[in-house]
Structures are given as C-alpha cells and as structure tokens.
Amino acid sequence: MNTNRGSYMLGAALGSALVLTLCVKAHAADIYQAPPEPVVEAVPAPVLDRGIYIKGYIGQANPDVGSYTDEVIRRDGNFVGFDSAIKSSPLFGLGVGWRHSHWLRFDLTGEYRGDATFLAHDAYRNIGFGAGTNEYTADIQSWLGLANAYIDMGNWCGFTPYVGAGVGLATLSVNGLKDVNNATNGVYYAADHTNTNFAWAVYAGTSYDVTPQVTLDLTYRYAQLGDAKSGVASDAWGNNPPYSGVFVKDITSNDLMLGFRYKLQRDVPVYAVK
C-alpha cells in the first residue's frame, strides 16, 4: 500500500515538474522577441542628365539702328536732323543641342527674322535749290545663325533660370529702298543688297520642365547683327546721277522668344562599379 502511494506521489511530482518546465519555456518565449531586422533605405541611383535635344522657338524681334549715311551725306556738311528706326518683326528658329551636365548645355540655332520696316529722315539746308528733307523707307530681312552655350542655375519646382551667350553670322538684306526728296519731288529706288556679318548675342531666361523630356523656354536675348547696305540708288526719272546707296550701321535687337526643347533619350540611371 505504501509502495503504491509512493509511486503515485513520485509520478505526480514528475508530471508537475514537466508541466512547470513547459510553462516556463512558453513564458520565456513570450517575453523574448528577436530584434527586428534593420531597415535599409534604398539609395536612388544618380541620373545621367545629359544627351541630345532639339528645339524650336518663335518670338518678336525689336531691332534698333545706330545710324545711317550715304555718299551725299558724307561729302556734304549741310545735312542735319538725322532720325531712323526699324519696326518690330516676327522671328522663327530651330536648333539642335547637347546637354553636357545638369548645369551646362550647348546648341546650334538658325532663325529667320521677318521683314522689318526701316524708316529714316534727314533735312538739309539750302544747297543750290533750297532746303528740304529726304525720307527713306525699306524692308530689312535677316537670317541669324549662332553657336550658343548656357549655364543652368539650379531647379526650383521645375523652373530653371539660365544665362547664355552665342557667336555666329547674321545675313542682312535691304530690299526695296525708296528715297523721296520732298523739295524736288525726286524719287530714288535702290537695288536690293545682302551682306553677311559677324554676330553675337547674350541670353537670360527661365525654363519649365513639363515632362522629363519636354521643356518650355521663355528667353530674352540681346543680339548685335552688324551693318546693312542697300544697292545702288537710281533716280526714277533719270534726271540725276545714281549714288551708291544707304548704309545702315550698328543694327542691334532686343528679342523675346518662347520655345521648347525635346530630349531625344530618357534619363539613364548610373550605377556604381563594384
């Protein structure tokens, strides 16, 4: 009897110990939790912001004239009251460029500048047949080709201000020059003439990124186009000898342009070499 009681008590003790051991392990498992894996943020790969782009633009040319002269004015000291101007005209241009980096780009542009009306007036004292005035009118047409470089000065919410400069050639044509002398009712017509000059320009503007590949540009440009000249001017009635024509000197222009640029390839991520 005592033996059975002892066996029973031993079995109960062993069972209790087993249950206690399992509970302790379970409780310990509940208390201990493995530390979470460290979160490593992916570092975005840098973007290769370079490549070929094409561009187009339209705008308004606002030219100005330094002075004008002709052979009669140069040899006669009786001329006074010189005044001249060129009216505004539209311009249209195309170009192709290369973005070297996020802050530096280059392009070649060619543009047509529409007929701009040239107006001039001078007066002269009595030179044998009384005092009078000369009134000049002509159309000045031009083409402008430039090699340009630009510095982009950072990007703010898609807007990028920039400055630039360019050098190239300007072709100027003086067409349909008419010289009217109001004292004698004389009229001279000059032949059309074209000449090509060294030209340069400076830019200031801002661009806006519509998409990663399409950018809009608003640009101001100051351009120095050089001199223009008409052909030989002849008396319409044949009563007076011809003269060599009118020289229009130091033509400059303040241009306002709206354009777009289209990048031919998408930005390419650059990965570090392992």
Buried (B, 14 or more C-beta within 10 A) or exposed (E): EEEEEEEEEEEEEEEEEEEEEEEEEEEEEEEEEEEEEEEEEEEEEEEBBBBEBBBBBEBBBBBEBEEBBBEBBEEEEEBEEEEBEBBBBEBBBBBBBEBEEBBEBBBBBBBBBBBBEBBBEBBBEEBEEEEBBBEBEBBBBBBBBBBBBBEBEEBEEEEBBBEBBBBBBBBBBBBBBBBBBEBEEBBBBBBBBBEEBEBBBBBEBBBBBEEEBEBBBBBBBEBBBBBBBBBEBBBBEEEEEBBBBBBBBBBBBBBBBEBBBEBEEEBEEEEEEE
